[in-house]
Amino acid sequence: MRPVRLLLAHRDSAGGSRTEDQGSGKRRPLAYAKKNGILEKRLAQVGAKVEWGGTYASFTATVDAVRSGSVNVLEGAISPALGYLANGRDIKIFSITDRVVDPAAPKTDGLVVPADSPVKDVKELVGKRIAVNKGGRGEYLLLLALERAGVRPDQVTRVYLNPDQAASAFATGKVDAWWAIVRAYPEAVAKGARVLVHSNDLPDQDLSIQAARVELLEKHPEAVRVYLDVLRSSPRRPRPSRTRSRTSSSPRGPPPCRGRG
């Protein structure tokens, strides 16, 4: 009988805005489990194996991979996941936890403007065009920043672009600002972009999730339980300001969330 395959996406090496992207790769539970072969050993006990897929810059970027079947287990922030679940029926969330952030890690996202921009503060973005990934963490953080600055969402124009499109639009002046995340952020800063605010400066209540394709959860729940157990038992750096886990104490995890279609 062919073994069950867990198809996992590699996390971006530049870090990102989600839980285990922060800080050193070997500090992230999944990266730790991969480096030490723990996941492979545990999955083999239930007739399953892991295959590592491509590298994706964000949760949103894995959507096509999920639809094509090249990835069947993924992790990320809940903000883009909910946007996807609202329009799809092929994945379910099976674990939700508070984000774990390494305070010593380099900044990995930010609202940036060109070096010569007259904008010095979020309040000065009124009437401006701002690039974000639609329904993703960038849009979530932008809305938080606007709220904190007392700017209504309808006082700016959100321009929905993927990271590559946003980088081009930002470089050519087609947008006035951009919430850059993951690889795009350090690249923008290296080219001279000026940062107005980071996610660390905001009351960020985003959560981290683990999700899987529906058929994997329904046909092979034992493999998913092993995967989740391995993540829970792997070392991670706690976030000093918030450490309470929202994952169910049940070995099965909380009831899965599913899109309505």
The 8 nearest C-alpha neighbors of each residue, nearest first, counted from 0:
[[1, 2, 46, 3, 47, 4, 45, 48],
 [0, 2, 3, 46, 47, 4, 48, 43],
 [3, 1, 47, 46, 4, 0, 48, 43],
 [2, 4, 47, 48, 46, 1, 5, 219],
 [5, 3, 48, 49, 47, 6, 2, 50],
 [4, 6, 49, 50, 7, 48, 71, 72],
 [7, 5, 70, 50, 71, 51, 49, 72],
 [8, 6, 51, 72, 52, 70, 5, 73],
 [7, 9, 52, 53, 51, 54, 70, 10],
 [10, 8, 54, 53, 52, 51, 11, 7],
 [11, 9, 54, 12, 8, 55, 20, 56],
 [10, 12, 13, 56, 14, 54, 55, 9],
 [11, 13, 14, 10, 24, 20, 182, 9],
 [14, 12, 11, 182, 181, 15, 107, 20],
 [15, 13, 20, 12, 21, 11, 181, 107],
 [16, 14, 181, 20, 107, 17, 180, 21],
 [15, 17, 107, 181, 108, 20, 180, 18],
 [16, 18, 76, 20, 75, 15, 19, 207],
 [19, 17, 98, 99, 20, 207, 100, 21],
 [18, 20, 27, 21, 17, 99, 28, 100],
 [21, 19, 14, 15, 17, 18, 22, 16],
 [20, 22, 19, 14, 100, 101, 104, 15],
 [23, 21, 104, 101, 24, 20, 105, 14],
 [22, 24, 26, 25, 21, 27, 104, 20],
 [25, 23, 26, 27, 30, 22, 20, 12],
 [24, 26, 31, 23, 27, 30, 34, 28],
 [27, 25, 24, 23, 235, 31, 28, 236],
 [28, 26, 19, 30, 24, 25, 29, 31],
 [29, 27, 233, 31, 230, 30, 235, 234],
 [28, 30, 32, 31, 27, 33, 230, 233],
 [31, 29, 33, 27, 32, 28, 25, 24],
 [32, 30, 28, 25, 34, 29, 33, 27],
 [33, 31, 37, 29, 35, 30, 34, 38],
 [32, 34, 30, 36, 31, 35, 29, 38],
 [35, 33, 31, 32, 36, 30, 25, 37],
 [34, 36, 32, 37, 33, 31, 38, 30],
 [35, 37, 33, 39, 38, 34, 32, 40],
 [38, 36, 32, 40, 35, 39, 41, 33],
 [37, 39, 41, 40, 32, 36, 42, 33],
 [38, 40, 42, 36, 37, 41, 48, 43],
 [41, 39, 43, 37, 38, 42, 36, 44],
 [40, 42, 38, 43, 44, 39, 37, 225],
 [43, 41, 47, 44, 39, 45, 48, 40],
 [42, 44, 46, 47, 40, 45, 41, 48],
 [43, 45, 42, 41, 46, 40, 47, 39],
 [46, 44, 43, 42, 47, 222, 221, 41],
 [47, 45, 43, 2, 44, 3, 42, 48],
 [48, 46, 3, 42, 2, 43, 45, 4],
 [47, 49, 4, 42, 43, 39, 5, 3],
 [48, 50, 5, 4, 6, 39, 51, 47],
 [51, 49, 6, 5, 7, 52, 4, 48],
 [52, 50, 7, 8, 6, 9, 49, 53],
 [51, 53, 8, 7, 9, 50, 6, 70],
 [52, 54, 8, 9, 55, 51, 7, 70],
 [53, 55, 9, 11, 10, 8, 56, 52],
 [56, 54, 57, 60, 61, 11, 10, 53],
 [55, 57, 11, 181, 60, 182, 54, 58],
 [58, 56, 60, 59, 55, 61, 181, 15],
 [57, 59, 75, 60, 61, 79, 76, 74],
 [58, 60, 57, 61, 62, 79, 135, 80],
 [59, 61, 57, 58, 62, 55, 56, 63],
 [60, 62, 64, 58, 59, 63, 55, 65],
 [63, 61, 65, 64, 60, 59, 66, 58],
 [62, 64, 66, 65, 61, 67, 60, 68],
 [65, 63, 67, 61, 69, 62, 66, 70],
 [66, 64, 70, 62, 68, 63, 67, 71],
 [65, 67, 63, 64, 68, 62, 89, 69],
 [66, 68, 64, 65, 69, 63, 70, 62],
 [67, 69, 65, 70, 66, 64, 71, 212],
 [68, 70, 64, 67, 65, 6, 71, 52],
 [71, 69, 6, 65, 68, 64, 7, 72],
 [70, 72, 212, 6, 211, 65, 68, 5],
 [73, 71, 211, 7, 210, 70, 6, 5],
 [74, 72, 210, 209, 7, 211, 8, 71],
 [73, 75, 209, 208, 210, 72, 58, 76],
 [74, 76, 58, 208, 207, 17, 77, 209],
 [77, 75, 207, 17, 78, 206, 208, 79],
 [76, 78, 80, 206, 79, 207, 208, 81],
 [77, 79, 80, 76, 81, 136, 135, 205],
 [80, 78, 135, 82, 134, 81, 77, 136],
 [81, 79, 77, 83, 82, 78, 84, 76],
 [82, 80, 84, 83, 79, 78, 77, 85],
 [83, 81, 79, 85, 80, 134, 84, 78],
 [82, 84, 80, 81, 85, 86, 87, 79],
 [85, 83, 258, 81, 87, 86, 82, 80],
 [84, 86, 258, 82, 83, 259, 87, 81],
 [85, 87, 260, 84, 83, 258, 259, 88],
 [88, 86, 260, 84, 258, 89, 85, 83],
 [87, 89, 258, 260, 90, 259, 257, 84],
 [88, 90, 213, 212, 87, 91, 66, 258],
 [91, 89, 212, 213, 211, 88, 210, 257],
 [92, 90, 257, 256, 210, 255, 211, 213],
 [91, 93, 210, 255, 256, 209, 94, 211],
 [92, 94, 255, 210, 209, 253, 252, 91],
 [95, 93, 209, 208, 246, 252, 92, 253],
 [94, 96, 208, 246, 207, 245, 209, 206],
 [97, 95, 245, 244, 207, 246, 206, 98],
 [98, 96, 206, 244, 207, 245, 99, 243],
 [97, 99, 18, 206, 207, 100, 96, 17],
 [100, 98, 238, 18, 237, 97, 236, 101],
 [101, 99, 238, 21, 102, 98, 18, 237],
 [100, 102, 104, 103, 22, 21, 236, 238],
 [103, 101, 104, 100, 238, 105, 22, 239],
 [104, 102, 101, 105, 22, 100, 106, 21],
 [103, 105, 22, 101, 102, 21, 106, 23],
 [106, 104, 107, 103, 22, 21, 102, 14],
 [105, 107, 108, 104, 197, 109, 199, 185],
 [106, 108, 15, 181, 105, 184, 180, 16],
 [109, 107, 180, 184, 179, 106, 197, 181],
 [108, 110, 197, 178, 179, 196, 111, 194],
 [111, 109, 178, 196, 177, 195, 194, 179],
 [110, 112, 194, 193, 177, 176, 195, 192],
 [111, 113, 176, 193, 192, 116, 175, 114],
 [114, 112, 192, 116, 115, 193, 111, 191],
 [113, 115, 192, 193, 116, 191, 112, 117],
 [116, 114, 113, 117, 112, 193, 192, 118],
 [115, 117, 113, 118, 114, 112, 119, 175],
 [116, 118, 119, 115, 123, 114, 113, 112],
 [119, 117, 116, 123, 120, 124, 112, 121],
 [120, 118, 117, 123, 195, 121, 116, 122],
 [119, 121, 122, 123, 118, 195, 124, 196],
 [120, 122, 123, 124, 148, 195, 145, 119],
 [123, 121, 120, 124, 148, 150, 125, 149],
 [122, 124, 121, 120, 125, 118, 119, 127],
 [125, 123, 127, 122, 121, 126, 155, 118],
 [126, 124, 154, 155, 123, 127, 122, 150],
 [125, 127, 155, 154, 124, 128, 156, 123],
 [126, 128, 124, 155, 125, 175, 156, 129],
 [127, 129, 156, 174, 175, 157, 155, 158],
 [130, 128, 176, 157, 177, 158, 174, 175],
 [129, 131, 177, 158, 159, 157, 165, 160],
 [132, 130, 159, 138, 137, 178, 133, 160],
 [131, 133, 135, 159, 160, 161, 137, 138],
 [134, 132, 159, 135, 131, 138, 160, 137],
 [133, 135, 79, 82, 138, 132, 136, 78],
 [136, 134, 79, 132, 133, 137, 138, 78],
 [135, 137, 139, 138, 78, 79, 140, 134],
 [136, 138, 140, 131, 139, 135, 178, 132],
 [139, 137, 141, 131, 136, 140, 135, 132],
 [138, 140, 136, 142, 137, 141, 135, 143],
 [141, 139, 143, 137, 142, 138, 136, 144],
 [142, 140, 138, 144, 143, 139, 145, 137],
 [141, 143, 145, 139, 140, 144, 146, 138],
 [144, 142, 140, 146, 141, 145, 147, 139],
 [143, 145, 141, 147, 142, 146, 140, 148],
 [146, 144, 150, 148, 142, 147, 143, 149],
 [147, 145, 149, 143, 148, 144, 150, 142],
 [146, 148, 144, 145, 149, 143, 150, 201],
 [149, 147, 145, 146, 150, 122, 144, 121],
 [150, 148, 146, 147, 145, 151, 122, 144],
 [149, 151, 145, 148, 146, 122, 152, 154],
 [150, 152, 154, 153, 149, 145, 146, 155],
 [153, 151, 154, 155, 150, 142, 145, 146],
 [152, 154, 151, 155, 156, 150, 157, 125],
 [155, 153, 125, 151, 152, 126, 150, 156],
 [156, 154, 126, 125, 127, 153, 152, 128],
 [157, 155, 128, 129, 127, 158, 154, 153],
 [156, 158, 129, 130, 128, 159, 155, 131],
 [159, 157, 130, 129, 131, 156, 160, 128],
 [160, 158, 133, 131, 132, 130, 157, 161],
 [161, 159, 165, 132, 164, 131, 158, 130],
 [160, 162, 164, 132, 163, 165, 159, 131],
 [163, 161, 165, 164, 166, 160, 183, 132],
 [164, 162, 166, 165, 161, 167, 160, 183],
 [165, 163, 167, 161, 166, 162, 160, 168],
 [166, 164, 168, 162, 160, 167, 163, 169],
 [165, 167, 169, 163, 164, 168, 162, 170],
 [166, 168, 170, 164, 165, 169, 171, 163],
 [169, 167, 173, 165, 171, 170, 166, 174],
 [168, 170, 166, 172, 174, 167, 171, 165],
 [171, 169, 167, 168, 172, 166, 173, 113],
 [172, 170, 168, 169, 173, 167, 174, 166],
 [173, 171, 169, 174, 170, 168, 175, 113],
 [172, 174, 168, 171, 169, 175, 170, 128],
 [175, 173, 128, 172, 169, 176, 129, 168],
 [174, 176, 128, 129, 127, 112, 172, 173],
 [177, 175, 112, 129, 111, 174, 130, 128],
 [178, 176, 130, 129, 111, 110, 179, 131],
 [177, 179, 110, 137, 109, 131, 111, 130],
 [178, 180, 184, 183, 108, 109, 177, 110],
 [179, 181, 108, 184, 183, 107, 15, 182],
 [180, 182, 15, 183, 107, 14, 184, 56],
 [183, 181, 184, 13, 185, 180, 186, 56],
 [182, 184, 186, 179, 180, 181, 185, 187],
 [183, 185, 179, 180, 187, 108, 186, 182],
 [186, 184, 188, 187, 183, 189, 182, 107],
 [185, 187, 189, 183, 184, 188, 190, 182],
 [188, 186, 184, 190, 189, 185, 192, 183],
 [187, 189, 192, 185, 191, 190, 186, 184],
 [188, 190, 186, 187, 191, 185, 192, 184],
 [191, 189, 187, 188, 192, 186, 185, 114],
 [192, 190, 188, 189, 114, 193, 187, 113],
 [193, 191, 188, 113, 114, 187, 112, 111],
 [192, 194, 112, 114, 111, 113, 191, 195],
 [195, 193, 111, 110, 196, 109, 112, 192],
 [194, 196, 110, 111, 120, 193, 121, 119],
 [195, 197, 110, 109, 194, 200, 198, 144],
 [198, 196, 109, 199, 200, 108, 110, 195],
 [197, 199, 200, 201, 109, 140, 203, 108],
 [200, 198, 197, 201, 203, 202, 106, 196],
 [199, 201, 198, 197, 196, 202, 203, 144],
 [200, 202, 198, 203, 199, 144, 143, 197],
 [203, 201, 204, 200, 143, 199, 198, 147],
 [202, 204, 201, 205, 198, 199, 140, 143],
 [205, 203, 202, 206, 97, 98, 201, 78],
 [204, 206, 203, 77, 78, 76, 207, 98],
 [207, 205, 97, 77, 98, 76, 96, 204],
 [206, 208, 76, 96, 98, 75, 77, 95],
 [209, 207, 95, 94, 75, 74, 77, 76],
 [208, 210, 74, 94, 92, 93, 73, 95],
 [211, 209, 92, 73, 91, 93, 72, 74],
 [212, 210, 72, 90, 71, 91, 73, 213],
 [211, 213, 90, 71, 215, 89, 214, 91],
 [212, 214, 90, 216, 215, 89, 91, 217],
 [213, 215, 217, 216, 212, 218, 219, 89],
 [216, 214, 219, 218, 213, 217, 212, 211],
 [217, 215, 220, 213, 214, 219, 218, 212],
 [216, 218, 214, 215, 219, 220, 213, 212],
 [217, 219, 215, 216, 214, 220, 213, 221],
 [218, 220, 215, 221, 216, 222, 217, 223],
 [221, 219, 216, 223, 222, 217, 224, 218],
 [220, 222, 224, 219, 223, 225, 45, 216],
 [223, 221, 225, 224, 220, 219, 226, 42],
 [224, 222, 226, 220, 225, 221, 227, 216],
 [225, 223, 221, 227, 226, 222, 251, 228],
 [224, 226, 228, 222, 223, 227, 229, 221],
 [227, 225, 223, 229, 224, 228, 222, 230],
 [226, 228, 224, 230, 229, 225, 223, 231],
 [229, 227, 225, 231, 230, 226, 224, 232],
 [230, 228, 232, 226, 227, 231, 225, 233],
 [231, 229, 227, 233, 28, 228, 232, 29],
 [232, 230, 228, 229, 233, 227, 28, 234],
 [231, 233, 229, 230, 228, 234, 28, 227],
 [232, 234, 28, 230, 231, 229, 235, 32],
 [235, 233, 28, 232, 26, 236, 27, 31],
 [236, 234, 26, 27, 28, 237, 233, 99],
 [235, 237, 101, 238, 99, 26, 234, 100],
 [238, 236, 99, 239, 242, 235, 100, 101],
 [237, 239, 99, 100, 241, 240, 242, 101],
 [240, 238, 241, 237, 242, 102, 100, 99],
 [239, 241, 238, 242, 237, 100, 243, 99],
 [242, 240, 238, 239, 243, 97, 237, 99],
 [241, 243, 238, 237, 244, 239, 240, 97],
 [244, 242, 241, 245, 97, 96, 246, 238],
 [245, 243, 96, 246, 97, 242, 95, 247],
 [246, 244, 96, 95, 247, 97, 243, 94],
 [245, 247, 95, 96, 244, 94, 252, 253],
 [246, 248, 252, 253, 249, 245, 94, 250],
 [249, 247, 250, 246, 252, 253, 251, 245],
 [248, 250, 252, 251, 247, 253, 246, 254],
 [251, 249, 252, 248, 224, 228, 247, 227],
 [250, 252, 249, 224, 253, 247, 93, 248],
 [251, 253, 247, 249, 250, 94, 93, 246],
 [252, 254, 247, 255, 94, 93, 246, 251],
 [253, 255, 256, 93, 252, 92, 251, 94],
 [256, 254, 93, 92, 91, 253, 257, 94],
 [257, 255, 92, 91, 254, 258, 93, 84],
 [256, 258, 91, 84, 255, 88, 259, 90],
 [259, 257, 84, 88, 85, 87, 260, 86],
 [258, 260, 85, 88, 257, 86, 87, 84],
 [259, 87, 86, 88, 258, 85, 84, 257]]
